[in-house]
Amino acid sequence: MTYWLFEIPSESGHHADVVWADPSSFDRNAYTHLAYTIETTDSENSVLDRRGIRFKNLRHWKKIKEEFPGLWLRFK
């Protein structure tokens, strides 16, 4: 369970998100930079549950692999 920061481009390549994710498990939640910069009074567990998205659902990975093969190598 090691989370890393990644810059992940959009499918068009014109934008990017800074994402906090565990590349060893695509079934774990990942968090974009907006998910952890917005202030809240909710508990930490509540924030982690509600603001995360499964890493495998974050992007259309087949397209990302084709457009940005170097990025995919960083996840391995």
mmCIF file of the N, C-alpha and C atoms, coordinates in Angstrom:
data_MODEL
# 
_entry.id   MODEL 
# 
loop_
_atom_site.group_PDB 
_atom_site.id 
_atom_site.type_symbol 
_atom_site.label_atom_id 
_atom_site.label_alt_id 
_atom_site.label_comp_id 
_atom_site.label_asym_id 
_atom_site.label_entity_id 
_atom_site.label_seq_id 
_atom_site.pdbx_PDB_ins_code 
_atom_site.Cartn_x 
_atom_site.Cartn_y 
_atom_site.Cartn_z 
_atom_site.occupancy 
_atom_site.B_iso_or_equiv 
_atom_site.pdbx_formal_charge 
_atom_site.auth_seq_id 
_atom_site.auth_comp_id 
_atom_site.auth_asym_id 
_atom_site.auth_atom_id 
_atom_site.pdbx_PDB_model_num 
ATOM 1   N N  . MET A 1 1  ? 0.833   -1.177 0.000   1.00 0.00 ? 1  MET A N  1 
ATOM 2   C CA . MET A 1 1  ? 0.000   0.000  0.000   1.00 0.00 ? 1  MET A CA 1 
ATOM 3   C C  . MET A 1 1  ? 0.881   1.245  0.000   1.00 0.00 ? 1  MET A C  1 
ATOM 4   N N  . THR A 1 2  ? 1.481   1.534  -1.129  1.00 0.00 ? 2  THR A N  1 
ATOM 5   C CA . THR A 1 2  ? 2.296   2.719  -1.258  1.00 0.00 ? 2  THR A CA 1 
ATOM 6   C C  . THR A 1 2  ? 1.662   3.643  -2.279  1.00 0.00 ? 2  THR A C  1 
ATOM 7   N N  . TYR A 1 3  ? 1.258   4.799  -1.834  1.00 0.00 ? 3  TYR A N  1 
ATOM 8   C CA . TYR A 1 3  ? 0.681   5.790  -2.738  1.00 0.00 ? 3  TYR A CA 1 
ATOM 9   C C  . TYR A 1 3  ? 1.780   6.708  -3.250  1.00 0.00 ? 3  TYR A C  1 
ATOM 10  N N  . TRP A 1 4  ? 1.660   7.070  -4.519  1.00 0.00 ? 4  TRP A N  1 
ATOM 11  C CA . TRP A 1 4  ? 2.604   7.960  -5.174  1.00 0.00 ? 4  TRP A CA 1 
ATOM 12  C C  . TRP A 1 4  ? 1.823   9.070  -5.871  1.00 0.00 ? 4  TRP A C  1 
ATOM 13  N N  . LEU A 1 5  ? 2.489   10.182 -6.118  1.00 0.00 ? 5  LEU A N  1 
ATOM 14  C CA . LEU A 1 5  ? 1.888   11.249 -6.917  1.00 0.00 ? 5  LEU A CA 1 
ATOM 15  C C  . LEU A 1 5  ? 2.285   11.059 -8.370  1.00 0.00 ? 5  LEU A C  1 
ATOM 16  N N  . PHE A 1 6  ? 1.310   11.163 -9.254  1.00 0.00 ? 6  PHE A N  1 
ATOM 17  C CA . PHE A 1 6  ? 1.533   11.043 -10.687 1.00 0.00 ? 6  PHE A CA 1 
ATOM 18  C C  . PHE A 1 6  ? 0.873   12.211 -11.401 1.00 0.00 ? 6  PHE A C  1 
ATOM 19  N N  . GLU A 1 7  ? 1.478   12.659 -12.464 1.00 0.00 ? 7  GLU A N  1 
ATOM 20  C CA . GLU A 1 7  ? 0.816   13.581 -13.369 1.00 0.00 ? 7  GLU A CA 1 
ATOM 21  C C  . GLU A 1 7  ? 0.251   12.727 -14.495 1.00 0.00 ? 7  GLU A C  1 
ATOM 22  N N  . ILE A 1 8  ? -1.075  12.673 -14.595 1.00 0.00 ? 8  ILE A N  1 
ATOM 23  C CA . ILE A 1 8  ? -1.720  11.819 -15.578 1.00 0.00 ? 8  ILE A CA 1 
ATOM 24  C C  . ILE A 1 8  ? -2.445  12.703 -16.585 1.00 0.00 ? 8  ILE A C  1 
ATOM 25  N N  . PRO A 1 9  ? -2.073  12.595 -17.851 1.00 0.00 ? 9  PRO A N  1 
ATOM 26  C CA . PRO A 1 9  ? -2.707  13.441 -18.862 1.00 0.00 ? 9  PRO A CA 1 
ATOM 27  C C  . PRO A 1 9  ? -4.147  13.026 -19.133 1.00 0.00 ? 9  PRO A C  1 
ATOM 28  N N  . SER A 1 10 ? -4.909  13.984 -19.625 1.00 0.00 ? 10 SER A N  1 
ATOM 29  C CA . SER A 1 10 ? -6.258  13.652 -20.099 1.00 0.00 ? 10 SER A CA 1 
ATOM 30  C C  . SER A 1 10 ? -6.116  12.848 -21.383 1.00 0.00 ? 10 SER A C  1 
ATOM 31  N N  . GLU A 1 11 ? -7.212  12.286 -21.834 1.00 0.00 ? 11 GLU A N  1 
ATOM 32  C CA . GLU A 1 11 ? -7.153  11.467 -23.045 1.00 0.00 ? 11 GLU A CA 1 
ATOM 33  C C  . GLU A 1 11 ? -6.768  12.292 -24.265 1.00 0.00 ? 11 GLU A C  1 
ATOM 34  N N  . SER A 1 12 ? -7.105  13.587 -24.254 1.00 0.00 ? 12 SER A N  1 
ATOM 35  C CA . SER A 1 12 ? -6.729  14.459 -25.373 1.00 0.00 ? 12 SER A CA 1 
ATOM 36  C C  . SER A 1 12 ? -5.268  14.895 -25.281 1.00 0.00 ? 12 SER A C  1 
ATOM 37  N N  . GLY A 1 13 ? -4.701  14.832 -24.094 1.00 0.00 ? 13 GLY A N  1 
ATOM 38  C CA . GLY A 1 13 ? -3.323  15.273 -23.892 1.00 0.00 ? 13 GLY A CA 1 
ATOM 39  C C  . GLY A 1 13 ? -3.195  16.757 -23.635 1.00 0.00 ? 13 GLY A C  1 
ATOM 40  N N  . HIS A 1 14 ? -4.306  17.480 -23.604 1.00 0.00 ? 14 HIS A N  1 
ATOM 41  C CA . HIS A 1 14 ? -4.270  18.928 -23.411 1.00 0.00 ? 14 HIS A CA 1 
ATOM 42  C C  . HIS A 1 14 ? -4.316  19.341 -21.943 1.00 0.00 ? 14 HIS A C  1 
ATOM 43  N N  . HIS A 1 15 ? -4.708  18.441 -21.069 1.00 0.00 ? 15 HIS A N  1 
ATOM 44  C CA . HIS A 1 15 ? -4.827  18.733 -19.644 1.00 0.00 ? 15 HIS A CA 1 
ATOM 45  C C  . HIS A 1 15 ? -4.209  17.590 -18.862 1.00 0.00 ? 15 HIS A C  1 
ATOM 46  N N  . ALA A 1 16 ? -4.021  17.814 -17.577 1.00 0.00 ? 16 ALA A N  1 
ATOM 47  C CA . ALA A 1 16 ? -3.481  16.755 -16.724 1.00 0.00 ? 16 ALA A CA 1 
ATOM 48  C C  . ALA A 1 16 ? -4.026  16.913 -15.318 1.00 0.00 ? 16 ALA A C  1 
ATOM 49  N N  . ASP A 1 17 ? -4.049  15.817 -14.595 1.00 0.00 ? 17 ASP A N  1 
ATOM 50  C CA . ASP A 1 17 ? -4.391  15.821 -13.176 1.00 0.00 ? 17 ASP A CA 1 
ATOM 51  C C  . ASP A 1 17 ? -3.182  15.332 -12.401 1.00 0.00 ? 17 ASP A C  1 
ATOM 52  N N  . VAL A 1 18 ? -2.980  15.909 -11.234 1.00 0.00 ? 18 VAL A N  1 
ATOM 53  C CA . VAL A 1 18 ? -2.026  15.356 -10.291 1.00 0.00 ? 18 VAL A CA 1 
ATOM 54  C C  . VAL A 1 18 ? -2.837  14.369 -9.468  1.00 0.00 ? 18 VAL A C  1 
ATOM 55  N N  . VAL A 1 19 ? -2.417  13.107 -9.493  1.00 0.00 ? 19 VAL A N  1 
ATOM 56  C CA . VAL A 1 19 ? -3.208  12.038 -8.876  1.00 0.00 ? 19 VAL A CA 1 
ATOM 57  C C  . VAL A 1 19 ? -2.364  11.316 -7.837  1.00 0.00 ? 19 VAL A C  1 
ATOM 58  N N  . TRP A 1 20 ? -2.963  11.086 -6.701  1.00 0.00 ? 20 TRP A N  1 
ATOM 59  C CA . TRP A 1 20 ? -2.352  10.320 -5.623  1.00 0.00 ? 20 TRP A CA 1 
ATOM 60  C C  . TRP A 1 20 ? -2.920  8.916  -5.746  1.00 0.00 ? 20 TRP A C  1 
ATOM 61  N N  . ALA A 1 21 ? -2.079  7.927  -6.048  1.00 0.00 ? 21 ALA A N  1 
ATOM 62  C CA . ALA A 1 21 ? -2.584  6.584  -6.334  1.00 0.00 ? 21 ALA A CA 1 
ATOM 63  C C  . ALA A 1 21 ? -1.566  5.517  -5.964  1.00 0.00 ? 21 ALA A C  1 
ATOM 64  N N  . ASP A 1 22 ? -2.077  4.312  -5.830  1.00 0.00 ? 22 ASP A N  1 
ATOM 65  C CA . ASP A 1 22 ? -1.251  3.129  -5.585  1.00 0.00 ? 22 ASP A CA 1 
ATOM 66  C C  . ASP A 1 22 ? -1.189  2.342  -6.892  1.00 0.00 ? 22 ASP A C  1 
ATOM 67  N N  . PRO A 1 23 ? -0.118  2.464  -7.659  1.00 0.00 ? 23 PRO A N  1 
ATOM 68  C CA . PRO A 1 23 ? -0.057  1.809  -8.963  1.00 0.00 ? 23 PRO A CA 1 
ATOM 69  C C  . PRO A 1 23 ? 0.006   0.287  -8.892  1.00 0.00 ? 23 PRO A C  1 
ATOM 70  N N  . SER A 1 24 ? 0.265   -0.264 -7.729  1.00 0.00 ? 24 SER A N  1 
ATOM 71  C CA . SER A 1 24 ? 0.316   -1.723 -7.619  1.00 0.00 ? 24 SER A CA 1 
ATOM 72  C C  . SER A 1 24 ? -1.081  -2.337 -7.507  1.00 0.00 ? 24 SER A C  1 
ATOM 73  N N  . SER A 1 25 ? -2.100  -1.501 -7.315  1.00 0.00 ? 25 SER A N  1 
ATOM 74  C CA . SER A 1 25 ? -3.466  -2.012 -7.194  1.00 0.00 ? 25 SER A CA 1 
ATOM 75  C C  . SER A 1 25 ? -4.449  -1.042 -7.838  1.00 0.00 ? 25 SER A C  1 
ATOM 76  N N  . PHE A 1 26 ? -4.910  -1.390 -9.027  1.00 0.00 ? 26 PHE A N  1 
ATOM 77  C CA . PHE A 1 26 ? -5.855  -0.538 -9.741  1.00 0.00 ? 26 PHE A CA 1 
ATOM 78  C C  . PHE A 1 26 ? -7.256  -0.603 -9.127  1.00 0.00 ? 26 PHE A C  1 
ATOM 79  N N  . ASP A 1 27 ? -7.464  -1.492 -8.149  1.00 0.00 ? 27 ASP A N  1 
ATOM 80  C CA . ASP A 1 27 ? -8.763  -1.577 -7.481  1.00 0.00 ? 27 ASP A CA 1 
ATOM 81  C C  . ASP A 1 27 ? -8.866  -0.656 -6.271  1.00 0.00 ? 27 ASP A C  1 
ATOM 82  N N  . ARG A 1 28 ? -7.785  -0.030 -5.903  1.00 0.00 ? 28 ARG A N  1 
ATOM 83  C CA . ARG A 1 28 ? -7.803  0.902  -4.771  1.00 0.00 ? 28 ARG A CA 1 
ATOM 84  C C  . ARG A 1 28 ? -8.230  2.279  -5.249  1.00 0.00 ? 28 ARG A C  1 
ATOM 85  N N  . ASN A 1 29 ? -8.684  3.090  -4.331  1.00 0.00 ? 29 ASN A N  1 
ATOM 86  C CA . ASN A 1 29 ? -9.067  4.454  -4.679  1.00 0.00 ? 29 ASN A CA 1 
ATOM 87  C C  . ASN A 1 29 ? -7.850  5.291  -5.036  1.00 0.00 ? 29 ASN A C  1 
ATOM 88  N N  . ALA A 1 30 ? -8.060  6.180  -5.980  1.00 0.00 ? 30 ALA A N  1 
ATOM 89  C CA . ALA A 1 30 ? -7.078  7.204  -6.333  1.00 0.00 ? 30 ALA A CA 1 
ATOM 90  C C  . ALA A 1 30 ? -7.740  8.551  -6.079  1.00 0.00 ? 30 ALA A C  1 
ATOM 91  N N  . TYR A 1 31 ? -6.927  9.580  -5.912  1.00 0.00 ? 31 TYR A N  1 
ATOM 92  C CA . TYR A 1 31 ? -7.446  10.894 -5.560  1.00 0.00 ? 31 TYR A CA 1 
ATOM 93  C C  . TYR A 1 31 ? -6.793  11.947 -6.450  1.00 0.00 ? 31 TYR A C  1 
ATOM 94  N N  . THR A 1 32 ? -7.629  12.714 -7.139  1.00 0.00 ? 32 THR A N  1 
ATOM 95  C CA . THR A 1 32 ? -7.079  13.806 -7.947  1.00 0.00 ? 32 THR A CA 1 
ATOM 96  C C  . THR A 1 32 ? -6.703  14.951 -7.018  1.00 0.00 ? 32 THR A C  1 
ATOM 97  N N  . HIS A 1 33 ? -5.947  15.908 -7.548  1.00 0.00 ? 33 HIS A N  1 
ATOM 98  C CA . HIS A 1 33 ? -5.509  17.024 -6.725  1.00 0.00 ? 33 HIS A CA 1 
ATOM 99  C C  . HIS A 1 33 ? -6.689  17.795 -6.134  1.00 0.00 ? 33 HIS A C  1 
ATOM 100 N N  . LEU A 1 34 ? -7.810  17.848 -6.821  1.00 0.00 ? 34 LEU A N  1 
ATOM 101 C CA . LEU A 1 34 ? -8.973  18.555 -6.275  1.00 0.00 ? 34 LEU A CA 1 
ATOM 102 C C  . LEU A 1 34 ? -9.584  17.827 -5.087  1.00 0.00 ? 34 LEU A C  1 
ATOM 103 N N  . ALA A 1 35 ? -9.460  16.525 -5.041  1.00 0.00 ? 35 ALA A N  1 
ATOM 104 C CA . ALA A 1 35 ? -10.061 15.741 -3.957  1.00 0.00 ? 35 ALA A CA 1 
ATOM 105 C C  . ALA A 1 35 ? -9.412  16.033 -2.613  1.00 0.00 ? 35 ALA A C  1 
ATOM 106 N N  . TYR A 1 36 ? -8.152  16.375 -2.604  1.00 0.00 ? 36 TYR A N  1 
ATOM 107 C CA . TYR A 1 36 ? -7.499  16.584 -1.313  1.00 0.00 ? 36 TYR A CA 1 
ATOM 108 C C  . TYR A 1 36 ? -7.086  18.024 -1.062  1.00 0.00 ? 36 TYR A C  1 
ATOM 109 N N  . THR A 1 37 ? -7.586  18.971 -1.837  1.00 0.00 ? 37 THR A N  1 
ATOM 110 C CA . THR A 1 37 ? -7.272  20.374 -1.568  1.00 0.00 ? 37 THR A CA 1 
ATOM 111 C C  . THR A 1 37 ? -8.482  21.164 -1.090  1.00 0.00 ? 37 THR A C  1 
ATOM 112 N N  . ILE A 1 38 ? -9.657  20.592 -1.163  1.00 0.00 ? 38 ILE A N  1 
ATOM 113 C CA . ILE A 1 38 ? -10.866 21.291 -0.746  1.00 0.00 ? 38 ILE A CA 1 
ATOM 114 C C  . ILE A 1 38 ? -11.106 21.026 0.735   1.00 0.00 ? 38 ILE A C  1 
ATOM 115 N N  . GLU A 1 39 ? -11.228 22.091 1.499   1.00 0.00 ? 39 GLU A N  1 
ATOM 116 C CA . GLU A 1 39 ? -11.381 21.978 2.944   1.00 0.00 ? 39 GLU A CA 1 
ATOM 117 C C  . GLU A 1 39 ? -12.726 21.353 3.314   1.00 0.00 ? 39 GLU A C  1 
ATOM 118 N N  . THR A 1 40 ? -12.730 20.607 4.410   1.00 0.00 ? 40 THR A N  1 
ATOM 119 C CA . THR A 1 40 ? -13.954 19.984 4.906   1.00 0.00 ? 40 THR A CA 1 
ATOM 120 C C  . THR A 1 40 ? -13.844 19.769 6.401   1.00 0.00 ? 40 THR A C  1 
ATOM 121 N N  . THR A 1 41 ? -14.980 19.630 7.036   1.00 0.00 ? 41 THR A N  1 
ATOM 122 C CA . THR A 1 41 ? -14.996 19.277 8.461   1.00 0.00 ? 41 THR A CA 1 
ATOM 123 C C  . THR A 1 41 ? -15.352 17.809 8.649   1.00 0.00 ? 41 THR A C  1 
ATOM 124 N N  . ASP A 1 42 ? -15.538 17.066 7.558   1.00 0.00 ? 42 ASP A N  1 
ATOM 125 C CA . ASP A 1 42 ? -15.838 15.640 7.645   1.00 0.00 ? 42 ASP A CA 1 
ATOM 126 C C  . ASP A 1 42 ? -14.645 14.878 8.203   1.00 0.00 ? 42 ASP A C  1 
ATOM 127 N N  . SER A 1 43 ? -14.922 13.679 8.684   1.00 0.00 ? 43 SER A N  1 
ATOM 128 C CA . SER A 1 43 ? -13.844 12.837 9.202   1.00 0.00 ? 43 SER A CA 1 
ATOM 129 C C  . SER A 1 43 ? -12.935 12.382 8.059   1.00 0.00 ? 43 SER A C  1 
ATOM 130 N N  . GLU A 1 44 ? -11.725 11.998 8.396   1.00 0.00 ? 44 GLU A N  1 
ATOM 131 C CA . GLU A 1 44 ? -10.771 11.555 7.382   1.00 0.00 ? 44 GLU A CA 1 
ATOM 132 C C  . GLU A 1 44 ? -11.306 10.354 6.601   1.00 0.00 ? 44 GLU A C  1 
ATOM 133 N N  . ASN A 1 45 ? -11.894 9.392  7.306   1.00 0.00 ? 45 ASN A N  1 
ATOM 134 C CA . ASN A 1 45 ? -12.431 8.211  6.621   1.00 0.00 ? 45 ASN A CA 1 
ATOM 135 C C  . ASN A 1 45 ? -13.548 8.583  5.659   1.00 0.00 ? 45 ASN A C  1 
ATOM 136 N N  . SER A 1 46 ? -14.391 9.503  6.053   1.00 0.00 ? 46 SER A N  1 
ATOM 137 C CA . SER A 1 46 ? -15.485 9.941  5.191   1.00 0.00 ? 46 SER A CA 1 
ATOM 138 C C  . SER A 1 46 ? -14.941 10.597 3.922   1.00 0.00 ? 46 SER A C  1 
ATOM 139 N N  . VAL A 1 47 ? -13.951 11.424 4.088   1.00 0.00 ? 47 VAL A N  1 
ATOM 140 C CA . VAL A 1 47 ? -13.347 12.095 2.932   1.00 0.00 ? 47 VAL A CA 1 
ATOM 141 C C  . VAL A 1 47 ? -12.692 11.076 2.006   1.00 0.00 ? 47 VAL A C  1 
ATOM 142 N N  . LEU A 1 48 ? -11.937 10.141 2.560   1.00 0.00 ? 48 LEU A N  1 
ATOM 143 C CA . LEU A 1 48 ? -11.263 9.141  1.741   1.00 0.00 ? 48 LEU A CA 1 
ATOM 144 C C  . LEU A 1 48 ? -12.252 8.265  0.991   1.00 0.00 ? 48 LEU A C  1 
ATOM 145 N N  . ASP A 1 49 ? -13.364 7.941  1.621   1.00 0.00 ? 49 ASP A N  1 
ATOM 146 C CA . ASP A 1 49 ? -14.372 7.106  0.954   1.00 0.00 ? 49 ASP A CA 1 
ATOM 147 C C  . ASP A 1 49 ? -15.112 7.864  -0.141  1.00 0.00 ? 49 ASP A C  1 
ATOM 148 N N  . ARG A 1 50 ? -15.491 9.093  0.120   1.00 0.00 ? 50 ARG A N  1 
ATOM 149 C CA . ARG A 1 50 ? -16.347 9.824  -0.811  1.00 0.00 ? 50 ARG A CA 1 
ATOM 150 C C  . ARG A 1 50 ? -15.597 10.535 -1.934  1.00 0.00 ? 50 ARG A C  1 
ATOM 151 N N  . ARG A 1 51 ? -14.343 10.878 -1.733  1.00 0.00 ? 51 ARG A N  1 
ATOM 152 C CA . ARG A 1 51 ? -13.626 11.645 -2.753  1.00 0.00 ? 51 ARG A CA 1 
ATOM 153 C C  . ARG A 1 51 ? -12.725 10.801 -3.642  1.00 0.00 ? 51 ARG A C  1 
ATOM 154 N N  . GLY A 1 52 ? -12.608 9.552  -3.327  1.00 0.00 ? 52 GLY A N  1 
ATOM 155 C CA . GLY A 1 52 ? -11.762 8.686  -4.145  1.00 0.00 ? 52 GLY A CA 1 
ATOM 156 C C  . GLY A 1 52 ? -12.523 8.088  -5.306  1.00 0.00 ? 52 GLY A C  1 
ATOM 157 N N  . ILE A 1 53 ? -11.773 7.684  -6.313  1.00 0.00 ? 53 ILE A N  1 
ATOM 158 C CA . ILE A 1 53 ? -12.333 6.963  -7.446  1.00 0.00 ? 53 ILE A CA 1 
ATOM 159 C C  . ILE A 1 53 ? -11.392 5.793  -7.723  1.00 0.00 ? 53 ILE A C  1 
ATOM 160 N N  . ARG A 1 54 ? -11.954 4.649  -8.035  1.00 0.00 ? 54 ARG A N  1 
ATOM 161 C CA . ARG A 1 54 ? -11.092 3.501  -8.323  1.00 0.00 ? 54 ARG A CA 1 
ATOM 162 C C  . ARG A 1 54 ? -10.107 3.882  -9.420  1.00 0.00 ? 54 ARG A C  1 
ATOM 163 N N  . PHE A 1 55 ? -8.850  3.567  -9.190  1.00 0.00 ? 55 PHE A N  1 
ATOM 164 C CA . PHE A 1 55 ? -7.798  3.951  -10.138 1.00 0.00 ? 55 PHE A CA 1 
ATOM 165 C C  . PHE A 1 55 ? -8.110  3.428  -11.536 1.00 0.00 ? 55 PHE A C  1 
ATOM 166 N N  . LYS A 1 56 ? -8.654  2.220  -11.626 1.00 0.00 ? 56 LYS A N  1 
ATOM 167 C CA . LYS A 1 56 ? -8.962  1.648  -12.932 1.00 0.00 ? 56 LYS A CA 1 
ATOM 168 C C  . LYS A 1 56 ? -10.069 2.414  -13.650 1.00 0.00 ? 56 LYS A C  1 
ATOM 169 N N  . ASN A 1 57 ? -10.869 3.186  -12.919 1.00 0.00 ? 57 ASN A N  1 
ATOM 170 C CA . ASN A 1 57 ? -11.952 3.958  -13.522 1.00 0.00 ? 57 ASN A CA 1 
ATOM 171 C C  . ASN A 1 57 ? -11.587 5.422  -13.769 1.00 0.00 ? 57 ASN A C  1 
ATOM 172 N N  . LEU A 1 58 ? -10.386 5.803  -13.421 1.00 0.00 ? 58 LEU A N  1 
ATOM 173 C CA . LEU A 1 58 ? -9.985  7.211  -13.519 1.00 0.00 ? 58 LEU A CA 1 
ATOM 174 C C  . LEU A 1 58 ? -9.846  7.692  -14.958 1.00 0.00 ? 58 LEU A C  1 
ATOM 175 N N  . ARG A 1 59 ? -9.342  6.861  -15.816 1.00 0.00 ? 59 ARG A N  1 
ATOM 176 C CA . ARG A 1 59 ? -9.136  7.212  -17.218 1.00 0.00 ? 59 ARG A CA 1 
ATOM 177 C C  . ARG A 1 59 ? -9.498  6.019  -18.099 1.00 0.00 ? 59 ARG A C  1 
ATOM 178 N N  . HIS A 1 60 ? -9.586  6.261  -19.384 1.00 0.00 ? 60 HIS A N  1 
ATOM 179 C CA . HIS A 1 60 ? -9.746  5.190  -20.373 1.00 0.00 ? 60 HIS A CA 1 
ATOM 180 C C  . HIS A 1 60 ? -8.330  4.679  -20.629 1.00 0.00 ? 60 HIS A C  1 
ATOM 181 N N  . TRP A 1 61 ? -7.918  3.664  -19.879 1.00 0.00 ? 61 TRP A N  1 
ATOM 182 C CA . TRP A 1 61 ? -6.515  3.265  -19.841 1.00 0.00 ? 61 TRP A CA 1 
ATOM 183 C C  . TRP A 1 61 ? -6.001  2.716  -21.162 1.00 0.00 ? 61 TRP A C  1 
ATOM 184 N N  . LYS A 1 62 ? -6.841  2.090  -21.954 1.00 0.00 ? 62 LYS A N  1 
ATOM 185 C CA . LYS A 1 62 ? -6.383  1.589  -23.251 1.00 0.00 ? 62 LYS A CA 1 
ATOM 186 C C  . LYS A 1 62 ? -5.906  2.746  -24.123 1.00 0.00 ? 62 LYS A C  1 
ATOM 187 N N  . LYS A 1 63 ? -6.660  3.819  -24.126 1.00 0.00 ? 63 LYS A N  1 
ATOM 188 C CA . LYS A 1 63 ? -6.277  4.990  -24.912 1.00 0.00 ? 63 LYS A CA 1 
ATOM 189 C C  . LYS A 1 63 ? -5.022  5.660  -24.338 1.00 0.00 ? 63 LYS A C  1 
ATOM 190 N N  . ILE A 1 64 ? -4.942  5.737  -23.016 1.00 0.00 ? 64 ILE A N  1 
ATOM 191 C CA . ILE A 1 64 ? -3.760  6.330  -22.377 1.00 0.00 ? 64 ILE A CA 1 
ATOM 192 C C  . ILE A 1 64 ? -2.515  5.517  -22.719 1.00 0.00 ? 64 ILE A C  1 
ATOM 193 N N  . LYS A 1 65 ? -2.624  4.178  -22.701 1.00 0.00 ? 65 LYS A N  1 
ATOM 194 C CA . LYS A 1 65 ? -1.479  3.319  -23.044 1.00 0.00 ? 65 LYS A CA 1 
ATOM 195 C C  . LYS A 1 65 ? -0.997  3.591  -24.469 1.00 0.00 ? 65 LYS A C  1 
ATOM 196 N N  . GLU A 1 66 ? -1.940  3.784  -25.383 1.00 0.00 ? 66 GLU A N  1 
ATOM 197 C CA . GLU A 1 66 ? -1.577  4.033  -26.777 1.00 0.00 ? 66 GLU A CA 1 
ATOM 198 C C  . GLU A 1 66 ? -0.960  5.411  -26.967 1.00 0.00 ? 66 GLU A C  1 
ATOM 199 N N  . GLU A 1 67 ? -1.526  6.418  -26.329 1.00 0.00 ? 67 GLU A N  1 
ATOM 200 C CA . GLU A 1 67 ? -1.075  7.800  -26.513 1.00 0.00 ? 67 GLU A CA 1 
ATOM 201 C C  . GLU A 1 67 ? 0.172   8.144  -25.691 1.00 0.00 ? 67 GLU A C  1 
ATOM 202 N N  . PHE A 1 68 ? 0.290   7.556  -24.518 1.00 0.00 ? 68 PHE A N  1 
ATOM 203 C CA . PHE A 1 68 ? 1.372   7.902  -23.590 1.00 0.00 ? 68 PHE A CA 1 
ATOM 204 C C  . PHE A 1 68 ? 2.022   6.633  -23.027 1.00 0.00 ? 68 PHE A C  1 
ATOM 205 N N  . PRO A 1 69 ? 2.727   5.870  -23.851 1.00 0.00 ? 69 PRO A N  1 
ATOM 206 C CA . PRO A 1 69 ? 3.301   4.589  -23.372 1.00 0.00 ? 69 PRO A CA 1 
ATOM 207 C C  . PRO A 1 69 ? 4.308   4.780  -22.243 1.00 0.00 ? 69 PRO A C  1 
ATOM 208 N N  . GLY A 1 70 ? 5.004   5.882  -22.192 1.00 0.00 ? 70 GLY A N  1 
ATOM 209 C CA . GLY A 1 70 ? 5.976   6.115  -21.128 1.00 0.00 ? 70 GLY A CA 1 
ATOM 210 C C  . GLY A 1 70 ? 5.322   6.237  -19.771 1.00 0.00 ? 70 GLY A C  1 
ATOM 211 N N  . LEU A 1 71 ? 4.146   6.819  -19.745 1.00 0.00 ? 71 LEU A N  1 
ATOM 212 C CA . LEU A 1 71 ? 3.408   6.940  -18.485 1.00 0.00 ? 71 LEU A CA 1 
ATOM 213 C C  . LEU A 1 71 ? 3.059   5.576  -17.947 1.00 0.00 ? 71 LEU A C  1 
ATOM 214 N N  . TRP A 1 72 ? 2.609   4.693  -18.819 1.00 0.00 ? 72 TRP A N  1 
ATOM 215 C CA . TRP A 1 72 ? 2.200   3.356  -18.379 1.00 0.00 ? 72 TRP A CA 1 
ATOM 216 C C  . TRP A 1 72 ? 3.374   2.600  -17.754 1.00 0.00 ? 72 TRP A C  1 
ATOM 217 N N  . LEU A 1 73 ? 4.578   2.810  -18.263 1.00 0.00 ? 73 LEU A N  1 
ATOM 218 C CA . LEU A 1 73 ? 5.746   2.138  -17.708 1.00 0.00 ? 73 LEU A CA 1 
ATOM 219 C C  . LEU A 1 73 ? 6.037   2.568  -16.274 1.00 0.00 ? 73 LEU A C  1 
ATOM 220 N N  . ARG A 1 74 ? 5.674   3.807  -15.918 1.00 0.00 ? 74 ARG A N  1 
ATOM 221 C CA . ARG A 1 74 ? 5.896   4.291  -14.553 1.00 0.00 ? 74 ARG A CA 1 
ATOM 222 C C  . ARG A 1 74 ? 5.024   3.590  -13.528 1.00 0.00 ? 74 ARG A C  1 
ATOM 223 N N  . PHE A 1 75 ? 3.914   2.998  -13.976 1.00 0.00 ? 75 PHE A N  1 
ATOM 224 C CA . PHE A 1 75 ? 3.013   2.315  -13.048 1.00 0.00 ? 75 PHE A CA 1 
ATOM 225 C C  . PHE A 1 75 ? 3.490   0.911  -12.712 1.00 0.00 ? 75 PHE A C  1 
ATOM 226 N N  . LYS A 1 76 ? 4.440   0.392  -13.438 1.00 0.00 ? 76 LYS A N  1 
ATOM 227 C CA . LYS A 1 76 ? 4.881   -0.988 -13.223 1.00 0.00 ? 76 LYS A CA 1 
ATOM 228 C C  . LYS A 1 76 ? 6.082   -1.075 -12.330 1.00 0.00 ? 76 LYS A C  1 
# 
